[in-house]
Amino acid sequence: QVIPGHEARSVESLCWAAGDRLFGAGLGGDITEYDLSRLSAARGVDGGGGPIWSMAANGTGTQLAIGCEDGSVKIFQVVPGGIQFERNLDRRKGRVLCLSWHPSDTHIVAGSIDFFRVIDVTSGQTVQRIMVNHHAEKAKRECVVWAIALLSRGTVVSADSFGRVQFWDWEQGTLAESHTVSTSAALSLAVSEKEDSIVVGTSTGATYQLQLLPVKLGGLEKRWVRTKPFQYHSHDVRAVAHSPTALISGGLDAQLVIRPLMEKIQKKGYDAALRKFTFPHRRLVSCARKARLLLFQFSQHLELWRLGSTEETGKDGEVLPLCRMPEHLVQLKSKGPEHIYCSCVSPCGTWIGYSTASRFQLYRVRCDGDSVSLRKV
């Protein structure tokens, strides 16, 4: 299923709440609930703190926390038919880039630039503020905390722009462990349900797994160990998820990769196979064969091109010299903020149609020699 895009609705974060209700928030500053049967935005509420960089639901799915540009963390109550503003938590300078709830819903950890802080949800006060670049030699450069997680035993895990995954004792305010997983930024992290495995996504396209393993065989003392690197993406890995049997990552290369954890899967089969999904699944280029035209679909405009031609012949796969170059005939801009959902050019090349979530447009194309005209039908 696809929910069509919208100019004013960038999606910085998504989360499920109250069972099967899907919420999204972005730099427009609104929290949007999506209608999953109609595949559209059902309703939106202004967050009240400028662009929203992060959002997280508590364990019971009854509250949403949002992290805003103005440094505030706000709590919204999930109610039947929408969400309701509940209160502001302690506000500090610096945009809130990532959020995580404690599994017991008593505390929230919020990551910013150069620091993160732990907030008591009941009192709304910051109980700990920790500088992340305090130990770094590169402290002249700002350190962005891109992802954060608060574990049940009180450990805070942070992933930052120096490529480090760090483990903090937030009550003492001390650094327990630090792992430099990448030469570039660590952008995303996800923790398994048992809190004994973590997956981290980086800006080089690599994902890493860290596992909590005993220092000695049969011993009680455990340490985090980087166990497996995977290079399945060519660009930033902006999102990761940890299921009981697989590591899932999504990158700016428009690929979603599901990598099974082989030790968790008993039988060979579909679940044990590495699965890569490339997006989009819908056709963004359509061809008018008779007229030798191609129509390209972008989010807010269409482009019509005439194919080049050659007088040479050759074998399949050979590159032939062109006697006529490809020609850009028309650019058709869509009016309004909605993104184009689908488009098509007729086989004869005289009709172009496209639609958004709410309307359909049909155009007649006339080619007279070198001049091209469009008439809206």
Secondary structure, 3 states (H helix, E strand, C coil): CCCCCECCCCCCEEEEECCCEEEEECCCCEEEEEECCCCEEEEEEECCCCCEEEEEECCCCCEEEEEECCCCEEEEEEECCEEEEEEECCCCCCCCCEEEECCCCCEEEEECECEEEEEECCCCCEEEEEECCCCCCCCCCCCEEEEEEECCCCEEEEEECCCEEEEEECCCCEEEEEEECCCCCEEEEEECCCCCEEEEEECCCEEEEEEEEECCCCCCCEEEEEEEEEECCCCCEEEEEECCCEEEEEECCCEEEEEECHHHCCCCCHHHCCEEEECCCCCCEEEECCCCEEEEECCCEEEEEECCECCCCCCCCCCCCCCECCEEEEEEECCCCECCCEEEECCCCCEEEEECCCCEEEEEEEEECCEEEEEEC
